[in-house]
Amino acid sequence: MGNISAYIILIIAVVLGTASNGFAKGAQGFTLLVPSIITAATIVGCMYTLSLVMKTIPVGITYASFAGLCIIATTIVGIYKFKQIPDLYTILGLALIIAGVLIVNLLGKAN
C-alpha cells in the first residue's frame, strides 16, 4: 500500500472513530441497544483500518495523526450535534493539536 492509500484509510479510521465517539454519547453508558451496537461496530472498524495504516505509516505517526484528527472531528460533532461550544482556551488548544499533527506529518521523520 502506498502512502496516499494509507492516508485515505487513515481518514476512514478518523471518520469511524468520530462516529464511535458520537454514538457512545448517544448510547448513554451502553444502556441503549442500537447506539451501543453502532458504537461497538464503528470501534472495531476503526481499529481494523488503523491496523491497515500501520503497515505503511509508523505507529507513532499513525496514532498521533488519528488522535489529533479525531479530537478535532469529535469537537465539531459536539458543536453541531450536542451544542457544546468550545471556549477560547479550548479553541487555542485545538489549534495547537492541528499544528502538532501538521508538524508530525510534514516535518517529522520516523523509521
GIQUIRA-V925272 format. One record per backbone hydrogen bond with DSSP energy under -0.5 kcal/mol. NH is the residue of the N-H (numbers start at 1). CO is the residue of the C=O. If there is no record, write none. Layout:
# GIQUIRA-V925272
nh-><NH/NH>
co-><CO/CO>
This chain:
# GIQUIRA-V925272
nh-><6/7/8/9/10/11/12/13/14/15/16/17/18/19/20/21/22/23/24/25/26/27/28/29/31/32/36/37/38/39/40/41/42/43/44/45/46/47/48/49/50/51/52/53/54/55/56/57/62/63/64/65/66/67/68/69/70/71/72/73/74/75/76/77/78/79/80/81/82/82/83/84/85/86/91/92/93/94/95/96/97/98/99/100/101/102/103/104/105/106/107/108>
co-><2/3/4/5/6/7/8/9/10/11/12/13/14/15/16/17/18/19/20/21/22/23/25/24/27/27/32/33/34/35/36/37/38/39/40/41/42/43/44/45/46/47/48/49/50/52/53/53/58/59/60/61/62/63/64/65/66/67/68/69/70/71/72/73/74/75/76/77/77/78/79/78/83/84/87/88/89/90/91/92/93/94/95/96/97/98/99/100/101/102/103/103>
